[in-house]
């Protein structure tokens, strides 16, 4: 169970014990998931790994093959100074090298892809 789910469970449990009827709102996915913009491996790349954090030392969640696109986590991912681009560990790929990472949506969770190895495209 992820941390937000645990906090929600504890909050609901405590409210129920106290005799309060809990009101639970749905998470604001629209604020974080960008279904109109995504990341795709650049030409020359076979596949790019999606990691749990912004660096090659983080666990690989999976990989995105050339020709495939996954949604950005934030709507600002296409901007170099947006909240969807973060600085992290160094990397190198066929397309280049760097230390900036783009936040992406991978199977219901936050993932990171090496920014200079992907193109950000409309989906």
Order of alpha helices (4+ residues) and beta strands (2+ residues): alpha-alpha-beta-beta-beta-beta-beta-beta-beta-beta
